[in-house]
Amino acid sequence: MPEWWLEATLPAVVFGLMFLVWVILPSTDGETDFASKIRDKIFKK
C-alpha cells in the first residue's frame, strides 16, 4: 500500500468529521449561519 494515502485521506476524514459535528450540533435560538441552513434542509424544521 502506498504511503501517500494516509497523507491524502487523514485531512479529508478529519475535515469531514468536524463538518458533521458542526452541522449536527443543535443551534442557539435565532442563529442564521451556514450550518443552520444546512441543518434546516436536512432535518426539515
C-alpha positions in Angstrom: 0.0 0.0 0.0 1.5 3.4 -0.9 2.4 5.8 1.9 0.8 8.8 0.4 -2.8 7.5 1.0 -2.6 8.5 4.7 -1.4 12.0 3.9 -4.3 12.3 1.4 -7.1 10.7 3.4 -6.4 11.8 7.0 -7.1 15.6 6.4 -10.3 14.7 4.5 -11.6 12.4 7.2 -10.8 14.9 10.0 -12.5 17.7 8.0 -15.5 15.6 7.2 -16.0 14.6 10.9 -15.6 18.2 12.0 -18.1 19.3 9.4 -20.6 16.7 10.5 -20.2 17.7 14.2 -20.7 21.4 13.2 -23.9 20.6 11.3 -25.4 18.0 13.8 -24.8 20.1 17.0 -28.0 22.0 17.9 -28.1 25.7 17.1 -28.9 28.5 19.5 -32.1 30.5 19.1 -32.0 32.9 16.3 -28.8 31.6 14.7 -28.7 32.0 11.0 -25.3 30.8 9.9 -24.4 28.3 7.1 -24.7 25.3 9.4 -28.2 26.3 10.4 -29.3 26.5 6.8 -27.8 23.0 6.1 -29.3 21.6 9.3 -32.8 23.0 8.3 -32.6 21.4 4.9 -31.5 18.0 6.3 -33.9 17.9 9.2 -36.8 19.9 7.6 -37.5 22.1 10.7 
